[in-house]
Amino acid sequence: MRFPVGSPEYNATKKEYDEIFTLMKNEEENIEAVSKLVFGIKERPIAKVPYADDLYYYKTLSEVYARYCRRLSKFGSKLEKHILDMYEIGITADELAAACIKVCSK
């Protein structure tokens, strides 16, 4: 539904959209910066271990990211791929925590 520009409904909808867009942009910038620190300057490497063998460890990495950078919103599900890549090449929780602290404690 479209609301007339300047109406209270339009303003409320625009504000909500802007907040969601800002949240999505911040999440993407944070996970990209953390990934860059963890992987270095090169592209994300090809996985060295089988896909999500240890769901507990993958969940641990997700929780480490959430502790320092906040939990990804429902809009950040595509960004989980970065955490999966970290898991697949064997990034430790301590390595991820160090990167998260550098990026998200600003």
C-alpha positions in Angstrom: 0.0 0.0 0.0 1.2 3.5 -0.8 0.8 6.4 1.5 0.8 10.0 0.5 4.2 11.6 1.0 4.3 13.5 4.2 1.4 11.6 5.8 1.9 10.1 9.3 1.7 6.6 7.8 4.3 7.4 5.2 6.6 8.9 7.8 6.3 6.0 10.1 6.9 3.5 7.3 9.9 5.4 6.0 11.4 5.6 9.5 10.9 1.8 10.0 12.5 1.1 6.5 15.4 3.4 7.3 16.1 1.7 10.6 16.0 -1.7 9.0 18.2 -0.6 6.1 20.7 0.9 8.6 20.8 -2.3 10.7 21.4 -4.4 7.6 24.2 -2.1 6.4 25.9 -2.2 9.8 25.7 -5.9 10.0 27.1 -6.3 6.6 30.0 -3.9 7.3 30.8 -5.6 10.6 30.9 -9.1 9.3 32.9 -8.0 6.2 35.5 -6.3 8.4 35.7 -9.3 10.7 36.1 -11.6 7.8 38.8 -9.4 6.3 40.8 -9.6 9.6 40.3 -13.3 10.0 41.1 -14.2 6.4 43.5 -11.5 5.6 43.4 -9.5 2.4 42.8 -12.5 0.1 39.5 -13.9 -0.8 37.7 -16.4 1.4 39.5 -19.7 1.0 38.0 -22.9 -0.2 36.8 -25.1 2.7 39.3 -27.6 4.1 36.9 -29.6 6.3 33.6 -31.1 5.5 30.5 -28.9 5.6 29.3 -28.3 9.2 30.5 -31.5 10.8 30.4 -30.1 14.2 27.3 -28.0 14.7 28.3 -27.2 18.3 31.5 -25.6 17.1 29.8 -23.6 14.4 27.2 -22.4 17.0 30.1 -21.4 19.2 31.6 -19.2 16.5 28.1 -17.7 16.0 27.8 -17.0 19.7 31.3 -15.4 19.8 30.3 -13.1 17.0 27.1 -12.2 18.7 28.8 -11.5 22.0 31.1 -8.9 20.6 29.2 -7.6 17.5 25.6 -8.4 18.4 23.5 -11.2 17.1 22.6 -11.0 13.4 19.1 -10.0 12.7 16.7 -12.0 10.6 17.9 -9.9 7.7 21.5 -11.1 8.3 21.0 -14.7 7.5 23.0 -14.4 4.3 25.9 -13.1 6.4 26.0 -16.5 8.3 28.0 -17.7 5.2 31.0 -15.8 6.5 30.8 -17.6 9.9 30.4 -20.9 8.1 33.5 -20.2 6.0 35.4 -19.4 9.2 34.2 -22.6 10.7 35.1 -24.6 7.6 38.8 -23.5 7.5 39.2 -24.0 11.3 39.2 -20.5 12.7 39.3 -20.7 16.5 36.8 -19.0 18.7 39.8 -16.9 20.2 40.8 -15.8 16.7 37.3 -14.7 15.9 36.9 -13.0 19.2 40.1 -11.0 18.6 38.8 -9.9 15.2 35.4 -9.0 16.6 36.9 -6.9 19.4 38.9 -4.9 16.9 36.0 -4.3 14.6 33.0 -4.0 16.9 34.3 -2.3 20.0 34.7 1.1 18.3 
